[in-house]
Amino acid sequence: MMKTHRLFRILLIFVGLTVPATAHLGESKTEIARRLGKGKTYRSRGGWEQREYPKNGMTTYVVFANDKSIWELTKRNDKKISESDILALLKDAATPGHPFIWHADQKCYLSDGGKVKAQRQPRHDDFFSIMNIEAVTALEDVSQFGCLGKTADEVAQRYGPGAVHQPRAGMEQREYGKNGYTIQVVFKNGRSVWELFKREDKDVTEDDIVKILTAAGGGFIWDDEAKCFFRDGKRLQAQREPGHPDFFSIKDKDAIGH
């Protein structure tokens, strides 16, 4: 009897160590800090704030909008997140009456009538993502995208502060984040001449491309032979970036010099 009791206590301790402490969608920074600790700002993304919380061998990155969590991404610090980790995360994140159900056709779990989606993060499958689809979609506004010819200060007014990404011959490239997108902007002679847009949750869709082209002023015409859009003769060129089709780019060919 004593051995059985001791084994039961050991199992309780083991389970307590392996069940992850996670964020819950809809919680405030204060509520999440009670379970995960204070955390720290990972990046600001133009209306969003993303905070990083390490705990129990895992790191959870939480995206907040209006001080409410709308998206959480969790990874293990020692190895790739496992299926047992994922099941524990789903069990912890589920609300009463709204279990997560696997949908093989979409390769994800859905809950709350399809409003919440959970899956290994596309292109970053070492992360497991749980997002409020409606809240994230509501912030995916591209109306300010695609404005070439602007100074770094003017670009920062649209996208927030950026960071130097990589040098290009005679040009500077900076990276920004806004509304679920990564935007890389190339400057030449102090003006933006090339913008590249990438969604953080999936590849840029055809609908995204239409919105980006509209935000850039419209008037782009598809050239089937060149497999890209042109405007102003062929001065402005827009296309899925060759070699990186997860990016959609708009560039001023005359300003760049090619």
Secondary structure in CASP SS format (residue, H / E / C, confidence):
PFRMAT SS
TARGET T0000
AUTHOR 0000-0000-0000
METHOD secondary structure of the structure
MODEL  1
M C 1.00
M H 1.00
K H 1.00
T H 1.00
H H 1.00
R H 1.00
L H 1.00
F H 1.00
R H 1.00
I H 1.00
L H 1.00
L H 1.00
I H 1.00
F H 1.00
V H 1.00
G H 1.00
L H 1.00
T H 1.00
V C 1.00
P C 1.00
A C 1.00
T C 1.00
A C 1.00
H C 1.00
L C 1.00
G C 1.00
E C 1.00
S C 1.00
K H 1.00
T H 1.00
E H 1.00
I H 1.00
A H 1.00
R H 1.00
R H 1.00
L H 1.00
G C 1.00
K C 1.00
G C 1.00
K E 1.00
T E 1.00
Y E 1.00
R E 1.00
S E 1.00
R C 1.00
G C 1.00
G C 1.00
W C 1.00
E E 1.00
Q E 1.00
R E 1.00
E E 1.00
Y E 1.00
P E 1.00
K E 1.00
N C 1.00
G C 1.00
M E 1.00
T E 1.00
T E 1.00
Y E 1.00
V E 1.00
V E 1.00
F E 1.00
A E 1.00
N C 1.00
D C 1.00
K E 1.00
S E 1.00
I E 1.00
W E 1.00
E E 1.00
L E 1.00
T E 1.00
K E 1.00
R E 1.00
N C 1.00
D C 1.00
K C 1.00
K C 1.00
I C 1.00
S C 1.00
E H 1.00
S H 1.00
D H 1.00
I H 1.00
L H 1.00
A H 1.00
L H 1.00
L H 1.00
K H 1.00
D H 1.00
A H 1.00
A C 1.00
T E 1.00
P C 1.00
G C 1.00
H E 1.00
P C 1.00
F C 1.00
I E 1.00
W E 1.00
H E 1.00
A C 1.00
D C 1.00
Q C 1.00
K C 1.00
C E 1.00
Y E 1.00
L E 1.00
S E 1.00
D H 1.00
G H 1.00
G H 1.00
K C 1.00
V E 1.00
K E 1.00
A E 1.00
Q E 1.00
R E 1.00
Q E 1.00
P C 1.00
R C 1.00
H E 1.00
D E 1.00
D E 1.00
F E 1.00
F E 1.00
S E 1.00
I E 1.00
M E 1.00
N E 1.00
I H 1.00
E H 1.00
A H 1.00
V H 1.00
T H 1.00
A H 1.00
L C 1.00
E C 1.00
D C 1.00
V C 1.00
S C 1.00
Q C 1.00
F C 1.00
G C 1.00
C C 1.00
L C 1.00
G C 1.00
K C 1.00
T C 1.00
A H 1.00
D H 1.00
E H 1.00
V H 1.00
A H 1.00
Q H 1.00
R H 1.00
Y H 1.00
G C 1.00
P C 1.00
G C 1.00
A E 1.00
V E 1.00
H E 1.00
Q E 1.00
P E 1.00
R E 1.00
A C 1.00
G C 1.00
M E 1.00
E E 1.00
Q E 1.00
R E 1.00
E E 1.00
Y E 1.00
G E 1.00
K E 1.00
N C 1.00
G C 1.00
Y E 1.00
T E 1.00
I E 1.00
Q E 1.00
V E 1.00
V E 1.00
F E 1.00
K E 1.00
N C 1.00
G C 1.00
R E 1.00
S E 1.00
V E 1.00
W E 1.00
E E 1.00
L E 1.00
F E 1.00
K E 1.00
R E 1.00
E C 1.00
D C 1.00
K C 1.00
D C 1.00
V C 1.00
T C 1.00
E H 1.00
D H 1.00
D H 1.00
I H 1.00
V H 1.00
K H 1.00
I H 1.00
L H 1.00
T H 1.00
A H 1.00
A C 1.00
G C 1.00
G C 1.00
G C 1.00
F C 1.00
I E 1.00
W E 1.00
D E 1.00
D C 1.00
E C 1.00
A C 1.00
K C 1.00
C E 1.00
F E 1.00
F E 1.00
R E 1.00
D C 1.00
G C 1.00
K C 1.00
R C 1.00
L E 1.00
Q E 1.00
A E 1.00
Q E 1.00
R E 1.00
E E 1.00
P C 1.00
G C 1.00
H E 1.00
P E 1.00
D E 1.00
F E 1.00
F E 1.00
S E 1.00
I E 1.00
K E 1.00
D E 1.00
K H 1.00
D H 1.00
A H 1.00
I H 1.00
G C 1.00
H C 1.00
END
